[in-house]
Amino acid sequence: MTIVIATHKSEEIAEFADRVLVLQEGRAAAFDTPGAIFADRGLLDRCWIRPPQVSALANRLTETGHPLPGQFPVLLTQAEEQVMKWMNGGQG
């Protein structure tokens, strides 16, 4: 089943979408998973996208040389799990 949602609310996108189509000036700029979209700082800046707060934190950690282990977090529960893993030296 496919459901199309048009929104500027990144938290809703993170929670409900499996795939995201980003439009820039009416043209497709990107089509990928929420994690891939919110991890792409260049795309975020170019298209004026504000990522979910947990994704912004993950981007900042990556920029400072402290990337979280595993899949890029878009939900608080994902970030919590990855921070716990990170604090335990990469062990679950």
VMD Tcl script that builds the backbone (N, CA, C; Angstrom):
set m [mol new atoms 276]
animate dup $m
set s [atomselect $m all]
$s set {name element resname resid chain x y z} {
  {N N MET 1 A 0.844 -1.166 0.000}
  {CA C MET 1 A 0.000 0.000 0.000}
  {C C MET 1 A 0.896 1.237 0.000}
  {N N THR 2 A 0.503 2.224 -0.742}
  {CA C THR 2 A 1.227 3.487 -0.805}
  {C C THR 2 A 0.335 4.611 -0.316}
  {N N ILE 3 A 0.869 5.416 0.583}
  {CA C ILE 3 A 0.174 6.608 1.069}
  {C C ILE 3 A 1.105 7.784 0.818}
  {N N VAL 4 A 0.585 8.832 0.233}
  {CA C VAL 4 A 1.381 10.023 -0.047}
  {C C VAL 4 A 1.014 11.110 0.954}
  {N N ILE 5 A 2.027 11.660 1.613}
  {CA C ILE 5 A 1.834 12.740 2.585}
  {C C ILE 5 A 2.727 13.901 2.159}
  {N N ALA 6 A 2.163 15.076 2.088}
  {CA C ALA 6 A 2.955 16.280 1.803}
  {C C ALA 6 A 3.031 17.087 3.095}
  {N N THR 7 A 4.252 17.279 3.604}
  {CA C THR 7 A 4.411 17.989 4.870}
  {C C THR 7 A 5.802 18.611 4.960}
  {N N HIS 8 A 5.914 19.591 5.824}
  {CA C HIS 8 A 7.204 20.196 6.147}
  {C C HIS 8 A 7.650 19.756 7.541}
  {N N LYS 9 A 6.871 18.922 8.196}
  {CA C LYS 9 A 7.161 18.496 9.571}
  {C C LYS 9 A 8.052 17.256 9.549}
  {N N SER 10 A 9.329 17.465 9.798}
  {CA C SER 10 A 10.292 16.375 9.688}
  {C C SER 10 A 10.044 15.250 10.692}
  {N N GLU 11 A 9.523 15.573 11.862}
  {CA C GLU 11 A 9.237 14.531 12.845}
  {C C GLU 11 A 8.161 13.577 12.333}
  {N N GLU 12 A 7.162 14.103 11.619}
  {CA C GLU 12 A 6.121 13.247 11.034}
  {C C GLU 12 A 6.714 12.359 9.944}
  {N N ILE 13 A 7.584 12.930 9.144}
  {CA C ILE 13 A 8.244 12.155 8.098}
  {C C ILE 13 A 9.032 11.015 8.731}
  {N N ALA 14 A 9.794 11.323 9.764}
  {CA C ALA 14 A 10.613 10.322 10.439}
  {C C ALA 14 A 9.761 9.197 11.008}
  {N N GLU 15 A 8.616 9.544 11.542}
  {CA C GLU 15 A 7.766 8.551 12.199}
  {C C GLU 15 A 6.997 7.675 11.216}
  {N N PHE 16 A 6.528 8.246 10.120}
  {CA C PHE 16 A 5.590 7.522 9.265}
  {C C PHE 16 A 6.136 7.061 7.920}
  {N N ALA 17 A 7.196 7.664 7.409}
  {CA C ALA 17 A 7.632 7.377 6.037}
  {C C ALA 17 A 8.706 6.296 5.967}
  {N N ASP 18 A 8.573 5.434 4.964}
  {CA C ASP 18 A 9.625 4.470 4.640}
  {C C ASP 18 A 10.561 5.048 3.586}
  {N N ARG 19 A 10.003 5.886 2.714}
  {CA C ARG 19 A 10.752 6.553 1.655}
  {C C ARG 19 A 10.322 8.010 1.609}
  {N N VAL 20 A 11.251 8.885 1.224}
  {CA C VAL 20 A 10.982 10.322 1.197}
  {C C VAL 20 A 11.399 10.878 -0.168}
  {N N LEU 21 A 10.519 11.680 -0.750}
  {CA C LEU 21 A 10.834 12.414 -1.971}
  {C C LEU 21 A 10.975 13.876 -1.579}
  {N N VAL 22 A 12.159 14.433 -1.804}
  {CA C VAL 22 A 12.411 15.839 -1.500}
  {C C VAL 22 A 12.284 16.630 -2.794}
  {N N LEU 23 A 11.466 17.675 -2.749}
  {CA C LEU 23 A 11.298 18.549 -3.905}
  {C C LEU 23 A 12.043 19.853 -3.673}
  {N N GLN 24 A 12.687 20.333 -4.725}
  {CA C GLN 24 A 13.356 21.632 -4.687}
  {C C GLN 24 A 12.952 22.372 -5.955}
  {N N GLU 25 A 12.252 23.477 -5.765}
  {CA C GLU 25 A 11.748 24.266 -6.886}
  {C C GLU 25 A 10.937 23.410 -7.855}
  {N N GLY 26 A 10.107 22.522 -7.300}
  {CA C GLY 26 A 9.209 21.704 -8.102}
  {C C GLY 26 A 9.836 20.493 -8.767}
  {N N ARG 27 A 11.099 20.240 -8.506}
  {CA C ARG 27 A 11.792 19.094 -9.101}
  {C C ARG 27 A 12.306 18.171 -7.999}
  {N N ALA 28 A 12.408 16.886 -8.336}
  {CA C ALA 28 A 12.915 15.910 -7.378}
  {C C ALA 28 A 14.392 16.181 -7.096}
  {N N ALA 29 A 14.704 16.405 -5.834}
  {CA C ALA 29 A 16.090 16.631 -5.414}
  {C C ALA 29 A 16.687 15.365 -4.805}
  {N N ALA 30 A 15.831 14.518 -4.225}
  {CA C ALA 30 A 16.303 13.280 -3.604}
  {C C ALA 30 A 15.121 12.353 -3.365}
  {N N PHE 31 A 15.397 11.057 -3.393}
  {CA C PHE 31 A 14.395 10.040 -3.073}
  {C C PHE 31 A 15.129 8.921 -2.361}
  {N N ASP 32 A 14.861 8.774 -1.052}
  {CA C ASP 32 A 15.612 7.805 -0.255}
  {C C ASP 32 A 14.877 7.558 1.060}
  {N N THR 33 A 15.522 6.830 1.959}
  {CA C THR 33 A 14.952 6.588 3.284}
  {C C THR 33 A 15.057 7.860 4.123}
  {N N PRO 34 A 14.235 7.991 5.164}
  {CA C PRO 34 A 14.364 9.161 6.036}
  {C C PRO 34 A 15.773 9.293 6.620}
  {N N GLY 35 A 16.374 8.178 7.010}
  {CA C GLY 35 A 17.723 8.235 7.568}
  {C C GLY 35 A 18.737 8.792 6.592}
  {N N ALA 36 A 18.672 8.348 5.344}
  {CA C ALA 36 A 19.606 8.842 4.329}
  {C C ALA 36 A 19.360 10.317 4.024}
  {N N ILE 37 A 18.100 10.714 3.974}
  {CA C ILE 37 A 17.764 12.118 3.703}
  {C C ILE 37 A 18.276 13.012 4.830}
  {N N PHE 38 A 17.961 12.653 6.087}
  {CA C PHE 38 A 18.318 13.509 7.215}
  {C C PHE 38 A 19.807 13.456 7.560}
  {N N ALA 39 A 20.536 12.467 7.030}
  {CA C ALA 39 A 21.983 12.395 7.246}
  {C C ALA 39 A 22.754 13.218 6.219}
  {N N ASP 40 A 22.101 13.619 5.146}
  {CA C ASP 40 A 22.754 14.339 4.047}
  {C C ASP 40 A 22.741 15.841 4.320}
  {N N ARG 41 A 23.801 16.323 4.986}
  {CA C ARG 41 A 23.854 17.741 5.375}
  {C C ARG 41 A 23.780 18.679 4.182}
  {N N GLY 42 A 24.406 18.313 3.087}
  {CA C GLY 42 A 24.356 19.151 1.892}
  {C C GLY 42 A 22.936 19.308 1.373}
  {N N LEU 43 A 22.201 18.212 1.311}
  {CA C LEU 43 A 20.806 18.246 0.868}
  {C C LEU 43 A 19.963 19.077 1.827}
  {N N LEU 44 A 20.152 18.873 3.122}
  {CA C LEU 44 A 19.382 19.623 4.120}
  {C C LEU 44 A 19.594 21.122 3.948}
  {N N ASP 45 A 20.846 21.516 3.794}
  {CA C ASP 45 A 21.158 22.940 3.631}
  {C C ASP 45 A 20.613 23.490 2.315}
  {N N ARG 46 A 20.816 22.742 1.241}
  {CA C ARG 46 A 20.400 23.179 -0.092}
  {C C ARG 46 A 18.882 23.337 -0.197}
  {N N CYS 47 A 18.146 22.450 0.468}
  {CA C CYS 47 A 16.678 22.447 0.356}
  {C C CYS 47 A 15.989 23.050 1.577}
  {N N TRP 48 A 16.748 23.650 2.456}
  {CA C TRP 48 A 16.203 24.304 3.650}
  {C C TRP 48 A 15.353 23.343 4.489}
  {N N ILE 49 A 15.876 22.146 4.720}
  {CA C ILE 49 A 15.156 21.137 5.499}
  {C C ILE 49 A 15.686 21.151 6.922}
  {N N ARG 50 A 14.782 21.224 7.881}
  {CA C ARG 50 A 15.149 21.119 9.294}
  {C C ARG 50 A 14.907 19.670 9.707}
  {N N PRO 51 A 15.968 18.921 10.013}
  {CA C PRO 51 A 15.783 17.517 10.376}
  {C C PRO 51 A 15.183 17.385 11.775}
  {N N PRO 52 A 14.688 16.194 12.114}
  {CA C PRO 52 A 14.260 15.971 13.500}
  {C C PRO 52 A 15.427 16.259 14.446}
  {N N GLN 53 A 15.131 16.649 15.663}
  {CA C GLN 53 A 16.185 17.017 16.611}
  {C C GLN 53 A 17.192 15.898 16.826}
  {N N VAL 54 A 16.731 14.645 16.891}
  {CA C VAL 54 A 17.677 13.545 17.108}
  {C C VAL 54 A 18.608 13.385 15.911}
  {N N SER 55 A 18.112 13.655 14.719}
  {CA C SER 55 A 18.957 13.584 13.524}
  {C C SER 55 A 19.958 14.734 13.507}
  {N N ALA 56 A 19.535 15.908 13.938}
  {CA C ALA 56 A 20.449 17.051 14.028}
  {C C ALA 56 A 21.571 16.743 15.024}
  {N N LEU 57 A 21.230 16.120 16.140}
  {CA C LEU 57 A 22.236 15.728 17.129}
  {C C LEU 57 A 23.200 14.708 16.530}
  {N N ALA 58 A 22.670 13.714 15.832}
  {CA C ALA 58 A 23.526 12.700 15.208}
  {C C ALA 58 A 24.448 13.331 14.171}
  {N N ASN 59 A 23.934 14.279 13.390}
  {CA C ASN 59 A 24.773 14.993 12.421}
  {C C ASN 59 A 25.895 15.744 13.127}
  {N N ARG 60 A 25.571 16.399 14.217}
  {CA C ARG 60 A 26.579 17.172 14.968}
  {C C ARG 60 A 27.641 16.245 15.558}
  {N N LEU 61 A 27.215 15.114 16.106}
  {CA C LEU 61 A 28.176 14.150 16.646}
  {C C LEU 61 A 29.104 13.641 15.547}
  {N N THR 62 A 28.546 13.366 14.377}
  {CA C THR 62 A 29.353 12.900 13.249}
  {C C THR 62 A 30.355 13.967 12.831}
  {N N GLU 63 A 29.909 15.220 12.756}
  {CA C GLU 63 A 30.793 16.331 12.373}
  {C C GLU 63 A 31.966 16.487 13.328}
  {N N THR 64 A 31.757 16.173 14.597}
  {CA C THR 64 A 32.814 16.341 15.597}
  {C C THR 64 A 33.621 15.057 15.814}
  {N N GLY 65 A 33.426 14.071 14.918}
  {CA C GLY 65 A 34.217 12.851 14.994}
  {C C GLY 65 A 33.690 11.798 15.938}
  {N N HIS 66 A 32.417 11.886 16.307}
  {CA C HIS 66 A 31.820 10.927 17.235}
  {C C HIS 66 A 30.523 10.350 16.669}
  {N N PRO 67 A 30.596 9.669 15.519}
  {CA C PRO 67 A 29.358 9.142 14.933}
  {C C PRO 67 A 28.753 8.039 15.800}
  {N N LEU 68 A 27.434 7.986 15.816}
  {CA C LEU 68 A 26.743 6.923 16.536}
  {C C LEU 68 A 26.846 5.634 15.730}
  {N N PRO 69 A 26.907 4.481 16.409}
  {CA C PRO 69 A 26.995 3.215 15.681}
  {C C PRO 69 A 25.645 2.849 15.058}
  {N N GLY 70 A 25.686 2.116 13.981}
  {CA C GLY 70 A 24.449 1.606 13.386}
  {C C GLY 70 A 23.781 2.577 12.437}
  {N N GLN 71 A 22.512 2.294 12.178}
  {CA C GLN 71 A 21.714 3.079 11.239}
  {C C GLN 71 A 21.490 4.498 11.760}
  {N N PHE 72 A 21.532 5.472 10.860}
  {CA C PHE 72 A 21.351 6.876 11.232}
  {C C PHE 72 A 19.991 7.066 11.907}
  {N N PRO 73 A 19.955 7.667 13.113}
  {CA C PRO 73 A 18.693 7.786 13.849}
  {C C PRO 73 A 17.793 8.912 13.339}
  {N N VAL 74 A 16.503 8.590 13.215}
  {CA C VAL 74 A 15.508 9.606 12.885}
  {C C VAL 74 A 14.434 9.682 13.968}
  {N N LEU 75 A 14.414 8.691 14.850}
  {CA C LEU 75 A 13.455 8.653 15.958}
  {C C LEU 75 A 14.209 8.643 17.283}
  {N N LEU 76 A 13.590 9.174 18.309}
  {CA C LEU 76 A 14.212 9.226 19.630}
  {C C LEU 76 A 14.589 7.832 20.123}
  {N N THR 77 A 13.727 6.846 19.904}
  {CA C THR 77 A 14.022 5.485 20.362}
  {C C THR 77 A 15.269 4.926 19.679}
  {N N GLN 78 A 15.458 5.242 18.397}
  {CA C GLN 78 A 16.657 4.794 17.682}
  {C C GLN 78 A 17.901 5.461 18.256}
  {N N ALA 79 A 17.825 6.752 18.503}
  {CA C ALA 79 A 18.969 7.480 19.050}
  {C C ALA 79 A 19.317 6.969 20.442}
  {N N GLU 80 A 18.307 6.722 21.252}
  {CA C GLU 80 A 18.542 6.215 22.605}
  {C C GLU 80 A 19.293 4.888 22.553}
  {N N GLU 81 A 18.853 4.003 21.693}
  {CA C GLU 81 A 19.490 2.698 21.549}
  {C C GLU 81 A 20.945 2.842 21.092}
  {N N GLN 82 A 21.175 3.727 20.143}
  {CA C GLN 82 A 22.521 3.914 19.614}
  {C C GLN 82 A 23.441 4.615 20.605}
  {N N VAL 83 A 22.926 5.557 21.376}
  {CA C VAL 83 A 23.734 6.225 22.400}
  {C C VAL 83 A 24.154 5.215 23.465}
  {N N MET 84 A 23.237 4.336 23.859}
  {CA C MET 84 A 23.579 3.309 24.851}
  {C C MET 84 A 24.671 2.386 24.302}
  {N N LYS 85 A 24.554 2.018 23.037}
  {CA C LYS 85 A 25.556 1.169 22.397}
  {C C LYS 85 A 26.901 1.904 22.338}
  {N N TRP 86 A 26.862 3.185 21.986}
  {CA C TRP 86 A 28.061 4.020 21.883}
  {C C TRP 86 A 28.742 4.129 23.246}
  {N N MET 87 A 27.951 4.329 24.301}
  {CA C MET 87 A 28.505 4.472 25.649}
  {C C MET 87 A 29.118 3.165 26.145}
  {N N ASN 88 A 28.653 2.039 25.601}
  {CA C ASN 88 A 29.186 0.735 25.980}
  {C C ASN 88 A 30.298 0.284 25.037}
  {N N GLY 89 A 30.901 1.229 24.358}
  {CA C GLY 89 A 32.019 0.912 23.480}
  {C C GLY 89 A 31.624 0.182 22.215}
  {N N GLY 90 A 30.404 0.426 21.741}
  {CA C GLY 90 A 29.946 -0.210 20.509}
  {C C GLY 90 A 29.292 -1.553 20.732}
  {N N GLN 91 A 29.209 -1.981 21.976}
  {CA C GLN 91 A 28.585 -3.263 22.293}
  {C C GLN 91 A 27.126 -3.061 22.676}
  {N N GLY 92 A 26.244 -3.956 22.200}
  {CA C GLY 92 A 24.811 -3.859 22.475}
  {C C GLY 92 A 24.512 -3.980 23.903}
}
mol reanalyze $m
mol bondsrecalc $m
mol representation Tube
mol addrep $m
